[in-house]
């Protein structure tokens, strides 16, 4: 959040890409600065029946490649169905086409809820920071070595390194 401008990164399913400008606008209406990451993901309900798709040709190809590699390397071990099923793409959920317009109301509700929670969290964090700063300021004012010098002018000039030795240049 230590950025002076708004930097919004949005990750969403390909079928919902047309909603990115609306999502960006909604975020900009609520947050004026800092980096914001928004991830939109589709999760089916626990009751939602989703059948797995099994790519048997890909599984066969993996099995053959594994056997060939095992033979070439003279590697011991067993190639199990579990190993083949864990190979990328063999077992997957079938692609479901999403209608962006139908999905927008649910996305908008979830996004606005998340932004509201973020704003509340930032306000709480700001209050805690303010209390901490006040506590530290009181500690500084209560320290006689520091408070006795409050009327003095301290001139500081940044060193060429801009970071190292800057405080040492204060007189």
N, C-alpha and C positions, 0 to 999 in steps of 0.2 A: 504494500500500500504506500510505499515511499516514492511514488512517481507523481509528477505534477500533472501528467496527462492521463487520459483513459486508455488503457491497453486491454482489449477484450479478446480472449481466445475462446472460440466456440467449436466443440466437437459434437457432431450429431450424425445419425445414420444418413446415408446417401439419399434415401427417399425423402428426407426432410430438409434437404439443403436449401430449398426455396424459403424456408422459415428463418434462415440466418439473419436477414435484415430486420425482421420483427423482433427477434431475440435480442439483437444488438441494440435496437432502439429502446426496448424495455429496460435493458441494463443501463443504458446511458441516461434514461429518465430518472433513475434511482441512484446511480453512482457516478460522480463527476470525475474522479481521478483514481489512479492506482491500477494495478493489474487484476483482472477478473477472469477466471477460468470457468466456463460453463460447459458441462458435459450432459448431453441428452442421450439417454439409452432406453431401449424398449425392453420391458420386462413383462412377461405374460403373467397373468394371475395364477395362483396355485391351482385353481380349478380349470384354467385354460388348457385344453388338451392340445399338446403339440407333439406330433409324431416325429421321431428321429428319421433322418434319411441316411441310409447306408450305401456307400459307394463301393459296390463289390469289385468293380474293375480296378479301382484305385487300391483297394485292399489286396487284390491279387498281385498287382504290380509291386506294391511294397513287399509282399511275401517273397516274390521271385527275386527282387533286388536284395533282400536280406539274406536269402539262401545263397545267392551268387557271391555276395560279400563274405559270408561265413566260409564258403568253400575256398575262395581266393586267399583269405587270410588264415585258413586252416584254424578257425576260431571255434573253440568248444562252446556248447550251450544250446539251449532250446529256444526256438522261435515260437512263441505262444500266441494264441488268438488275442490275448490281452495286449501283447506288444503291438500287434497289427492294428487293433481297434484304437489304440492310443496315438497312432500316426496321424499327422495333420490331414484333415479333410475326409477321413474314412467315415467317422460318425459325426453328423452335424444336424442342426435344426434346419429345416428347409427355409429358404428365403421367403419372407412374407412381404408383399408389397404394402407400403403404408400410404395412406392418403393424408397429405400434409394438412389440408384444410380441416379434415375431421380430427386430426391429432392436435391442432393448434389450441383449442380451448383447454385441454388437459395440460399441455405444455405451458401455456400462459399462466394457469393457476399455480402449477408447481414452481415456475420461475418467480412469480410474484411472491409466493410464500417464502422461497429461499432468499430472495432479496430483502424481504421484511425481516427475516431472522438475522441476516448479515448486518443490516443497519442497526438492529437492536444490540447485537454483539459488539459492534464498533462503538456504539454509545456507551455501553458498559465499560468497554476497554478504555475509552476516553476519560470516563469518570475516575477509573482506577489510576490512570496516568496522572490526572490532575491532582488527586490525593497524594500520590507519591512525590510529585514535584513540590507541592506545598510543604510536605513533611521535610523534604530535603532543603528547601528554602529556609524553613524555620531553624533547621540544624545549622545552616550556614550563618544565619543572623544571630544564633545563640553562641557561636564560637567567637570569643573575644579577639583572637588573632585575626580573624577574617573581618568581623564587623568594625574593628578599629580602622581598617584600611578602606572602608566603603567610600569615604569621601575622596580618596586619592584617585588620580587619573592613572590608569595603567596603559601605557602605549605598547602596542604589539605590532610587529611587522612579520608577515609570513616569510619563511625562509624559501630558498629556491626549490627545495624538495617538496614544498607545500604540505608535507605531512610530518616528517621527522624533524624534530627540533623546533617546531613552531612555538611551543610553550616556552622553550628555553630562550627564545628571542624577546619574550615579554620582560619589560623592565619596570 
